[in-house]
């Protein structure tokens, strides 16, 4: 079973994440940020990766530490669950429409973390979620999971739709990349990632 549990406790956040690459996409998520919980639930469901995420953060300051640190811990858990990344497809990409919004994601589980994030939001907030934290979350996740990640918000007008399209595009690309292959080898001419 490809699974991992990672905890992180600082003066700003206390987080525990368990991921299981089981194809079920069942989730139990509580960060104290309603819209972020909604996005993480969608990420779990659409990627087929079961996730249990709890975050107790300093929301009296703002949501920044909670969102970024959740990205850190989720990235670490994904990396541990994938071990040496042998026997997986490695690459994934997806276009996802959400009503008037369209997003694209391409990623490589390469152990070479990098984020290219293109797109912006009209409003500062969606509920208690600061839209600028979307890029911070994906950067923290990419760096800690070792993902080369390209996210492009192609267009859209409704910020809820735009953000959700990004999370779902990432989820479907990730679902493709973690899919197990029959040969069980590392997809690299170097023989290792």
C-alpha positions as CSV (number, residue, x, y, z in Angstrom):
1,X,0.0,0.0,0.0
2,X,1.4,3.4,-1.0
3,X,0.7,5.5,2.0
4,X,2.4,7.9,4.4
5,X,1.7,10.0,7.4
6,X,3.6,13.3,8.1
7,X,3.2,15.7,11.1
8,X,4.6,19.2,11.4
9,X,4.3,21.2,14.6
10,X,5.5,24.8,14.8
11,X,4.6,27.9,16.8
12,X,2.3,28.8,13.9
13,X,0.6,25.5,12.9
14,X,0.1,21.9,14.0
15,X,-0.6,19.8,11.0
16,X,-1.0,16.1,10.3
17,X,-1.5,14.6,6.8
18,X,-2.1,11.0,5.8
19,X,-2.2,10.1,2.1
20,X,-3.1,6.8,0.6
21,X,-2.7,6.2,-3.2
22,X,-5.6,3.8,-3.3
23,X,-7.7,5.2,-6.2
24,X,-10.6,5.9,-3.8
25,X,-10.2,9.6,-3.2
26,X,-11.9,9.6,0.2
27,X,-11.1,12.5,2.5
28,X,-11.5,13.9,6.0
29,X,-10.2,17.4,5.9
30,X,-10.3,20.2,8.6
31,X,-8.1,23.3,8.3
32,X,-10.4,25.9,9.7
33,X,-10.6,27.6,6.3
34,X,-13.8,26.6,4.6
35,X,-12.9,27.2,1.0
36,X,-9.5,25.6,1.4
37,X,-11.2,22.5,2.8
38,X,-13.4,22.5,-0.3
39,X,-10.4,22.7,-2.6
40,X,-8.5,19.9,-0.7
41,X,-11.6,17.7,-0.8
42,X,-11.8,18.2,-4.5
43,X,-8.1,17.5,-4.9
44,X,-8.5,14.2,-3.0
45,X,-11.6,13.1,-4.9
46,X,-10.4,14.0,-8.4
47,X,-6.9,12.6,-7.9
48,X,-8.2,9.4,-6.4
49,X,-5.8,9.9,-3.5
50,X,-7.4,9.4,-0.1
51,X,-6.4,12.2,2.3
52,X,-6.8,12.9,6.0
53,X,-5.7,16.4,6.8
54,X,-5.9,18.3,10.1
55,X,-4.5,21.8,10.6
56,X,-4.7,23.9,13.7
57,X,-3.2,27.2,12.6
58,X,-2.9,30.8,13.8
59,X,-6.0,32.0,11.9
60,X,-6.2,35.0,14.2
61,X,-3.2,36.3,12.1
62,X,-4.5,35.1,8.7
63,X,-4.6,31.9,6.7
64,X,-1.1,32.2,5.2
65,X,0.7,29.9,7.6
66,X,-2.1,27.3,7.5
67,X,-2.3,27.1,3.7
68,X,1.5,27.1,3.0
69,X,2.3,24.7,5.8
70,X,-0.4,22.3,4.6
71,X,1.2,22.4,1.2
72,X,4.6,21.6,2.8
73,X,3.2,18.6,4.8
74,X,1.0,17.3,1.9
75,X,4.0,17.4,-0.4
76,X,6.2,15.5,2.1
77,X,3.5,12.9,2.5
78,X,3.1,12.4,-1.3
79,X,6.9,12.1,-1.7
80,X,7.1,9.5,1.0
81,X,4.1,7.5,-0.3
82,X,5.7,7.4,-3.8
83,X,9.1,6.2,-2.4
84,X,11.7,6.1,-5.2
85,X,8.9,6.7,-7.8
86,X,9.6,3.4,-9.5
87,X,6.7,1.9,-11.4
88,X,4.7,5.0,-12.0
89,X,3.8,7.0,-15.1
90,X,5.7,10.0,-13.8
91,X,4.1,12.6,-16.1
92,X,0.6,13.9,-16.2
93,X,-1.4,16.8,-17.7
94,X,-5.0,17.9,-17.8
95,X,-7.3,20.7,-19.0
96,X,-10.2,21.3,-16.7
97,X,-13.1,23.6,-17.4
98,X,-15.2,25.0,-14.5
99,X,-18.1,26.8,-16.1
100,X,-16.5,29.9,-17.8
101,X,-13.0,29.2,-16.4
102,X,-10.4,26.9,-17.9
103,X,-7.2,25.7,-16.3
104,X,-4.3,23.6,-17.5
105,X,-1.8,21.6,-15.5
106,X,1.3,19.7,-16.6
107,X,3.6,18.0,-14.1
108,X,6.5,15.7,-13.7
109,X,7.2,13.7,-10.5
110,X,10.9,14.4,-11.2
111,X,12.5,15.1,-7.9
112,X,13.3,18.5,-9.4
113,X,10.9,20.9,-7.8
114,X,9.8,23.9,-9.8
115,X,6.7,25.9,-10.1
116,X,5.4,28.0,-13.0
117,X,2.1,29.6,-12.0
118,X,0.3,31.8,-14.6
119,X,-2.9,33.4,-13.7
120,X,-4.5,35.8,-11.3
121,X,-7.7,36.5,-9.4
122,X,-10.0,39.6,-9.4
123,X,-10.8,39.5,-5.7
124,X,-8.6,39.2,-2.7
125,X,-10.8,36.8,-0.8
126,X,-13.0,33.8,-1.4
127,X,-14.7,33.5,1.9
128,X,-11.9,33.4,4.5
129,X,-9.4,32.2,1.9
130,X,-7.0,34.7,0.4
131,X,-6.7,34.0,-3.3
132,X,-3.0,34.9,-3.4
133,X,-2.4,31.8,-1.2
134,X,-3.2,29.5,-4.2
135,X,0.2,30.0,-5.7
136,X,1.9,29.7,-2.2
137,X,0.1,26.4,-1.6
138,X,1.2,24.9,-4.9
139,X,4.8,26.2,-4.5
140,X,5.1,24.6,-1.1
141,X,3.5,21.3,-2.4
142,X,5.8,21.2,-5.5
143,X,9.0,21.9,-3.6
144,X,8.3,19.3,-0.9
145,X,7.0,16.6,-3.2
146,X,9.7,17.1,-5.8
147,X,7.3,18.0,-8.6
148,X,8.0,20.1,-11.7
149,X,4.6,21.8,-11.8
150,X,3.2,24.1,-14.5
151,X,-0.2,25.6,-13.7
152,X,-1.9,27.9,-16.2
153,X,-5.2,29.6,-15.5
154,X,-6.2,30.1,-19.1
155,X,-9.2,32.4,-18.5
156,X,-12.2,32.9,-16.3
157,X,-14.2,35.6,-14.5
158,X,-15.5,33.9,-11.3
159,X,-12.7,33.5,-8.8
160,X,-14.3,30.4,-7.1
161,X,-14.4,28.7,-10.5
162,X,-10.9,29.8,-11.5
163,X,-9.4,28.5,-8.3
164,X,-11.4,25.2,-8.4
165,X,-10.3,24.6,-12.0
166,X,-6.7,24.9,-10.9
167,X,-7.0,22.5,-8.1
168,X,-8.9,20.0,-10.3
169,X,-6.5,20.3,-13.2
170,X,-3.7,19.5,-10.7
171,X,-5.7,16.6,-9.3
172,X,-6.3,15.0,-12.7
173,X,-2.6,15.5,-13.8
174,X,-1.4,14.0,-10.5
175,X,-3.8,11.0,-10.9
176,X,-2.2,10.3,-14.2
177,X,1.3,10.6,-13.0
178,X,1.0,8.4,-9.9
179,X,-0.7,5.6,-11.9
180,X,1.3,2.3,-11.6
181,X,2.9,0.8,-14.6
182,X,3.4,-2.9,-15.3
183,X,7.2,-2.9,-15.5
184,X,7.9,-1.4,-12.1
185,X,11.0,0.6,-13.3
186,X,11.9,4.2,-12.9
187,X,10.9,6.1,-16.1
188,X,14.3,7.8,-16.6
189,X,17.3,7.1,-18.8
190,X,19.4,7.7,-15.7
191,X,17.7,4.8,-13.9
192,X,16.8,7.0,-10.9
193,X,15.0,10.2,-10.2
